Amino acid sequence: MANRPPYPREARIVALKKGPIGSVNTFIWYQLRSDYPHPNTLISEHKTENEAKNAKEQYENENKK
């Protein structure tokens, strides 16, 4: 099928600071990004690095059997 991503799937975790510029109230979000279907596609966002790692593992291992 044309819509199926190439396997093995690959994703990366990107740490991103969010909040008002110059404020002490900034916080870090972790984004899961992939190059499918377009370069640097946002797959999901997570509040913790652990959640992002779990999502990365699930994304890369989906349909892998």
Summary of the structure (lengths in Angstrom):
residues: 65
radius of gyration: 14.1
end to end distance: 17.8
largest distance: 48.2
contacts: 142
relative contact order: 0.26
helix: 20%
strand: 32%
